[in-house]
């Protein structure tokens, strides 16, 4: 699937997207041992079907929601 096709599907997605903040230790690792480094808060988002998931950084939860809205403009974001 091409990026443009994926973006179109995401923009038409009307389901739920779960958003959660990921806890990092002082070394920049998650509880699962995945390294992300130190920086802005890390967030994880996943659609309710489990087809799409992503980690990304945002300064606050409101910015994280705005970032998700760029990809999923009509989805319900579970906060």
N, C-alpha and C positions, 0 to 999 in steps of 0.2 A: 504494500500500500504506500502511495506517495504521501509526502508531508501535507500537501494541500488537501488530499482526501481525508487524512486523519484530522486535520484542523476543522474541516467542514463537519465531520461527525461529532467532534467535541462541541462545536458551536451549536449543534442541534440537540445535544444531550439534555434531557429533561429530568433525569434521575437525581440521586443524591451523591454528593461528593463529601467525604469525611476529611476534615482538616484537624491535624493535631501538631502541637509543638513537640519537638524531639529533644530529650534531655541529653546533653553532652557533658562528659567529665572534663576535668581541667586539661587533659591532654587532647581533647577534641574528638573523643570516641563515644559512640552510642553504647547503651547497655549490651547490645549484641556484638560489640567489638568492631563496628564499622567506623573507619576514620573519615572525619569531615573537616577536621581542623578547627581552629578558633576563629570567631568572627561574629557576624550578626546571628541572631537566633535562627535555628534550623526548623523547618516545618516539613511535614509529610502529608500528602494528599492522595486519596485513592477513591475511585468511583465505587458505588455499591456492588457492582458486579465483579470487581477485581480485575477488570481488563486493563485499567490504566492506573499507574501510581507514579509519584515523583517526589523527590526531595528538593527543597529550594530554600533559599534564605530570604528573610524579610526583617525589617526593623521592628515590626510589631504585628499583632494578629490582624489588625485592620488592613495593613499593607499586604499581608498574605492573602486575605480575602480578595483584595483588588487584583492581585496577580492571578488568582484562580478565575476571577470574573473575566479576565482577558481571554482565557481559554474556554471557559464554560459559562457564557453569559446568561443562560436561562436555567442552569442547574440549581438545585437546592443545596446549599453548602451547610453541612452539619457542623456546628461550632462546638 
